[in-house]
Amino acid sequence: MATDLTTPATDRASDAPDPAPHPAPQPPAPAPAPPARGPAARLRGLIGVREDILDHGPEERARYTWYGAIVVNTALFGGASMAIALVTFRPDLPLAVALVVAAVWFWVVLALDSWLVSSTHGVHTKGRLRALLPRLAVSVLLGLFIAEPLLFQVFDPEIRQEISVGNDRKAAKHRGALMSCNPPSGADTTARPECAAHQLKVPGSPAVLRAQLAKNTTRSGELRTQVDRINKNLSTKMATEQRECGRAKWIWWNGVADVSETCERARADSTSYRTSSKIKEYEEELSALTAKGRALAVKRDSADDTYQVALQRRIERDTARFAGDLDGTGILTRAHALGKVAWSDSFAAFITVLLHLLLLAVDAMPVLAKLMSRPTAYDENLTDRLRAGRRLHGDKLRIRHTLAEIEHQELRHLAEEESADRMRAVETRHQLHAAERARHFRAELDARAARLRTR
């Protein structure tokens, strides 16, 4: 359709289509806050907070700073607890060693709590409770280990009193067993099974003295009977010797008196019997037994007073040694005493449970705070950053895979082209060889035909 030249220009301009409207300008993305420095940033770094992500939500810096402070306080709590435990259970340990061990334990608790808190950052797609419960369980176990030395220190006076009373009770029981198994009369109690480990050897026991005196009397009686018998036999032989060697039995030879052979035999018999019967030794032994019997009788008469004093001293000395050997500072002894003190009455049990819960809450506070609070902007930004990083990593892997496939296809195509070129070259050489053979064959035929024609 031809343009009407008489139409005004303004009308023609109004008939033209309207241009596309320009999109409204978008507000610029909020710039991140300036990066933070100083102790607060270091506290946040302990719990794995990335400052470049937190810069996009600076209003949450205070929250994560206090998270880091809680972790440091828990580690200090653990170090102090370890130092108290070492000083309490090993008072002979040098202070420098206790401080070094406490510092090492402070670092272990700090590292473990830092890992526990840093592993809770982000939005958990599988449920916060399911993700945080294992970490909370580890934190509770750590809190129990930290809480026990402090409980020992809180109940230290009661624990010492319980151990002292228990040791006194054990010492009194041991003393009673010694007195029962070692009566003042000195009676033998070795046949009683409960007295096998409570026998005391105290010299001067009345029963022992009576037994020794009875044994001495028996031996003296036996020996006296034997001495009397030997003396009787010896008296008989001496009488025979006196009778055979008397003046009435002398033999006179030329006015010289001599004894008979019977006298000589009787004299030799009595002398031999005196030697072989050991009468002298028996008499000396009997004299010694008699003196010993008199001494034992004197000791027996005074043993009731002296033995009781000696026995009492020995019992007291043995009881003191037993009491000194009782453990009063061992960890098992103190733990047993703490259990008795804690459950001795309802108020002590309430205080024990309350202190346990308080100390556990202090140690598990970082994880509990994370469990009780909603996901923060930092958690969402961190999750977005992680997802973007995973997507970017996946894209890079796919790109690398695609490039590898393209490179493989190029190599395969080049290999196929090279193989085809080689096949064509082989075919060409084969055809050239065939043509060359045909040419030689025709030339040979022509030469033979020419020779035939010339004939």
HELIX and SHEET records of a PDB file:
HELIX    1   1 ALA A    9  ASP A   15  1                                   7    
HELIX    2   2 PRO A   39  LEU A   46  1                                   8    
HELIX    3   3 GLU A   51  LEU A   54  1                                   4    
HELIX    4   4 PRO A   58  GLU A   60  5                                   3    
HELIX    5   5 ARG A   61  PHE A   89  1                                  29    
HELIX    6   6 LEU A   95  SER A  118  1                                  24    
HELIX    7   7 ARG A  128  VAL A  154  1                                  27    
HELIX    8   8 ASP A  156  CYS A  181  1                                  26    
HELIX    9   9 PRO A  193  CYS A  195  5                                   3    
HELIX   10  10 PRO A  206  GLU A  244  1                                  39    
HELIX   11  11 ARG A  247  LYS A  249  5                                   3    
HELIX   12  12 GLU A  261  SER A  276  1                                  16    
HELIX   13  13 ILE A  279  ASP A  325  1                                  47    
HELIX   14  14 ILE A  331  ALA A  342  1                                  12    
HELIX   15  15 SER A  346  ASP A  363  1                                  18    
HELIX   16  16 MET A  365  MET A  372  1                                   8    
HELIX   17  17 ALA A  377  THR A  454  1                                  78    
SHEET    1   A 2 ILE A 251  TRP A 253  0                                        
SHEET    2   A 2 VAL A 256  ASP A 258 -1                                        
END                                                                             
